[in-house]
Structure formats: structure tokens, C-alpha cells
Amino acid sequence: MTSFGPTKFAVGESVHTVKINLVPSKDVQHIKGSFTSEAQDDIISFSESSKSIEDDTITVQFKKSRQGDSKITITANIIACGETTCAMIEKTFEVLVADGSNTGAVNFSYAVELPRQ
């Protein structure tokens, strides 16, 4: 599991965005896949809980309903393809969410490599 944060987001009607940029290593030519997102409690609510990975990016949008710390768990099924082979990589990310005033997007990065044969 890879953890990010804590990120500080405001409570209210603002839609917050967490983006995880999947950075391909030199042997990865294409990244596809899908992911699901899950909240630790009712502080966080999602517009959608399952999406596809687009433009090498996992994008999760949510609202924070009240004060308090929470956690988002993102389970990604990443398909990384090289010149002759593809690999399915299951990866779990954890984003810690704290109280704050941020209403924009927060970006993180994760390097994607093909498993060694």
C-alpha cells in the first residue's frame, strides 16, 4: 500500500479532487485499467465510486460533509503494457484527509513499472 497525505480539505459543498498521476517507467508504453474508491466513514461522499484510468491518471472526486479526519482507499487494477507484454498490477493507495481550507485539486505521483520476468 502507498499512502499520501494528510491533505487538508474544507467542509461543505465544494467538490474536492485527488489525482494520482501514474508515471510510466521507460519500459511501459501504455497504461490502462480501472479503480474503485472507498471512504473510511461518512465524512466523505463520492460522486462515483468506480472509474476507469484515463490519461495515465486516477481521479477521485468527493465532498467532505463534516469536520474530522478520514481516509480514502483506492484500489486500482492497472494494466501496464510494454513492447511485447502486458502486466496486471493491483495497487492500493490510501489518501489521508484532514480538516483545512483547500478546495482545489491535490496531485500525487506513482511510478508504474513492468514486473521483472
C-alpha positions as semicolon CSV with decimal commas, in nm:
position;residue;x (nm);y (nm);z (nm)
1;M;0,000;0,000;0,000
2;T;0,116;0,352;-0,081
3;S;-0,003;0,634;0,146
4;F;-0,042;1,001;0,058
5;G;-0,127;1,296;0,278
6;P;-0,264;1,409;0,503
7;T;-0,431;1,658;0,269
8;K;-0,640;1,934;0,422
9;F;-0,981;1,989;0,267
10;A;-1,267;2,222;0,356
11;V;-1,607;2,101;0,475
12;G;-1,909;2,192;0,263
13;E;-2,050;2,171;-0,087
14;S;-1,713;2,208;-0,263
15;V;-1,615;1,910;-0,475
16;H;-1,255;1,814;-0,398
17;T;-1,028;1,628;-0,638
18;V;-0,740;1,393;-0,568
19;K;-0,535;1,290;-0,871
20;I;-0,274;1,016;-0,877
21;N;-0,058;1,051;-1,187
22;L;0,070;0,711;-1,299
23;V;0,420;0,776;-1,430
24;P;0,532;0,503;-1,675
25;S;0,888;0,370;-1,644
26;K;1,096;0,354;-1,962
27;D;0,972;0,003;-2,047
28;V;0,600;0,092;-2,014
29;Q;0,431;0,224;-2,329
30;H;0,061;0,218;-2,232
31;I;-0,132;0,231;-1,906
32;K;-0,499;0,136;-1,882
33;G;-0,721;-0,002;-1,611
34;S;-0,989;0,080;-1,360
35;F;-1,022;0,160;-0,992
36;T;-1,269;0,180;-0,706
37;S;-1,266;0,426;-0,419
38;E;-1,395;0,371;-0,070
39;A;-1,433;0,606;0,226
40;Q;-1,343;0,507;0,580
41;D;-1,660;0,672;0,718
42;D;-1,948;0,908;0,633
43;I;-1,731;1,223;0,643
44;I;-1,653;1,166;0,274
45;S;-1,901;1,109;-0,007
46;F;-1,815;1,033;-0,370
47;S;-1,989;1,133;-0,688
48;E;-1,884;0,795;-0,832
49;S;-1,710;0,505;-0,662
50;S;-1,573;0,326;-0,969
51;K;-1,398;0,466;-1,274
52;S;-1,151;0,394;-1,547
53;I;-0,794;0,522;-1,554
54;E;-0,775;0,797;-1,815
55;D;-0,465;0,978;-1,946
56;D;-0,249;0,778;-1,702
57;T;-0,437;0,938;-1,412
58;I;-0,661;0,812;-1,132
59;T;-0,907;1,091;-1,047
60;V;-1,127;1,076;-0,737
61;Q;-1,380;1,349;-0,662
62;F;-1,556;1,383;-0,328
63;K;-1,726;1,613;-0,079
64;K;-1,647;1,643;0,290
65;S;-1,967;1,658;0,496
66;R;-1,827;1,748;0,841
67;Q;-1,513;1,817;1,042
68;G;-1,280;1,529;1,120
69;D;-1,002;1,318;0,979
70;S;-1,082;1,042;0,734
71;K;-0,923;0,817;0,479
72;I;-0,991;0,725;0,117
73;T;-0,881;0,382;-0,003
74;I;-0,832;0,348;-0,378
75;T;-0,790;0,000;-0,526
76;A;-0,651;0,017;-0,879
77;N;-0,624;-0,258;-1,139
78;I;-0,351;-0,116;-1,360
79;I;-0,273;-0,274;-1,695
80;A;0,079;-0,173;-1,796
81;C;0,196;-0,268;-2,144
82;G;0,545;-0,271;-2,284
83;E;0,664;-0,355;-2,632
84;T;0,572;-0,724;-2,622
85;T;0,397;-0,790;-2,292
86;C;0,130;-0,655;-2,060
87;A;0,103;-0,698;-1,686
88;M;-0,189;-0,656;-1,448
89;I;-0,082;-0,470;-1,136
90;E;-0,320;-0,444;-0,843
91;K;-0,225;-0,148;-0,627
92;T;-0,386;0,005;-0,320
93;F;-0,348;0,373;-0,239
94;E;-0,453;0,541;0,082
95;V;-0,519;0,915;0,093
96;L;-0,543;1,067;0,440
97;V;-0,789;1,357;0,460
98;A;-0,772;1,619;0,735
99;D;-0,953;1,947;0,816
100;G;-0,836;2,254;0,630
101;S;-0,933;2,518;0,378
102;N;-0,823;2,357;0,049
103;T;-1,093;2,344;-0,216
104;G;-0,887;2,264;-0,526
105;A;-0,715;1,957;-0,661
106;V;-0,427;1,775;-0,497
107;N;-0,186;1,578;-0,718
108;F;0,031;1,280;-0,631
109;S;0,251;1,060;-0,849
110;Y;0,323;0,688;-0,858
111;A;0,579;0,516;-1,081
112;V;0,448;0,218;-1,281
113;E;0,698;-0,049;-1,382
114;L;0,656;-0,383;-1,555
115;P;0,730;-0,673;-1,320
116;R;1,067;-0,837;-1,384
117;Q;1,037;-1,165;-1,574
